[in-house]
Amino acid sequence: MKLLTALVAAALLLAVSQAREHHLRAFCADAGPECLPKAFECAKQLKPSDEIRQQMKEAYRRCTEDSDESSDDSSHDTSDYDSETRYDVAMCVFNATDIMTDGLLNRDSLKAYVSSLTLSDEVQAALTSAVETCPEPSESDVHAFDKCLFAACIEAV
């Protein structure tokens, strides 16, 4: 269960854990100067372990290979995929790591992961609430949940 919980959180927080500076800058582009330092702090606090990141990379590799088998391109660069294929790859990773059950997020596992992190009371409460209320990923915005969770962290930091 501990591994499942970590995998769930790792995949959903993929945007955070893989947060490169340009992603954080884009996230904070219209939010004012206080956003970026808070975004970096959230990325640091929510970053999964090396073991979890490796498991996510393996699931991602398998899912992009499956997707590439049905296309002519085998670059594994999802930025070249259309939105439907990016969504399919994300759903494949979510399913491969038991993040989703019957097409819905496994929110109990996410709450368990959030409660296992060493966070301030404010951040802990904000993330627990966000896990309950943030939207499910959709084909039009596969990272809707991630962005909502990240916004809650930034607001609470």
N, C-alpha and C positions, 0 to 999 in steps of 0.2 A: 504494500500500500504506500510506503514511503517513496519508493521509486516512482510509482504511478503519480503520486501527488507532485513530485518534483518534475516529472515529464510534462504533466498538465501545465504547470506554471511556466515551465521553460518554453513550451511552444507558444502559449498565449502571450508571453512576454518577449517573444522573439524580437520584436521591434525594439524593445528596451534593452535586452541583453546584447543584441548586436548593434546597439545604438552608436553609430558613428557620429562624429561631430556634425556632418551635414544633415543627418536625419534630425538631430536635436535642434539644429538651427531652423530647419524647415518647420518643425513642430511648433517652435516658439516665434516664428516670423512675425505674427501679428499680435503677440501677447505681451509685449513690453520687455524692458531690459531685465526685470527680475526673473523672467521665465527660464532663461538659459542656465544660470547657476543651479536653479532648483531642478531642472531637467537632468543635469549631470549628476546631481545628488541622488535623484530617483533611480537613474540608470545604475549607479553604483550599489545602491541598497537592494535593488531587485535582481541583480545579476546572478544567474544560476551557476552552479559549480562547473568545473571543467568536464567532469564525468557526464553531467546532464547535457551540457552543450554538445559533447561528442555523440551522445545518443540521438539528439535532435538532428545533428548533421547527417548521421547514418539514415535516419528516417527520411530526411529531405532528399538525400542522394537516391534512395530507393524510389521515392515518389517521382522525382524528376526523371529517373531512368524509365519508369513505367510510362510517364507522359511522353518522353522522347521516342519510345518504341512506336507510338502512334503518330509521330510526326517525322518530318525530314530533318529537323535540327536536333543535334545531340550535344549542344553546348552547356546544358544545365544552367543557363543564365535566364532566370524567370523574367528579367526585364524585357526579353525578346518575346515572351509569351503574350497572347491576347488575354484579356481580363478573365475570360471563362477558363482558360488553361491555368492561370495563376490561382484562381479560386479552387479548381480541381486539385492542384498540387497542395495548396494549404489544407483543404479538407482531407486529403490523403494523409498528410503529416498528422493532423488532429486525430484522425481515426487510428493511424498506426501507433500512436502514443496514448490511446484511450482518453484523449482530451474531450472528445465528444461521444455521446451515447445517443443512438437513434436520432442523429442530426442536431442534437442540442448540446451545449456546453455542460460539462460535468462540474457544476458550481460548488458542490460539496467538497470535491477534491481541491478546487481552487481556494476555497476558504481555509481548508486545512493547511495548504501551502502557505498562504498569507500569515496564518497564525504561527507558523513555524519560523518565520523570519524575525530577526532582531530589529524591530522598528520602534519609533516613538509611539506613544499611545494615540496621538493624533493621526499619524500616517496609517497605523494599524486599523483604526476605526474607519478612516476614509477608504482604504482598500477593501476592507470587509464589506462595507456598504456598496462600493462600486461593483464588486463581484456579484452582488445581488441584483443590481439595477442596470448595469451596462448592457448594451444590445448584443444580440447574437451576431456572429460574422455573417455577412451576406455576399452574394456574388458581386454586388456593386461596391462593397467595402469589406474586404476580407479581414481587415485589421481594425474594424470598428470597436471591437471589445478591447483590444490592446490600447488603442488611442484613448478610449474612455478611462481605462484603468490608469494609464499614465497621467492623464489630466487630473485625476483624483489625487494621485501622489503629489504632483506638482503643487496643487492647491493646498495640500496639507503640510508640505515641507516648510 
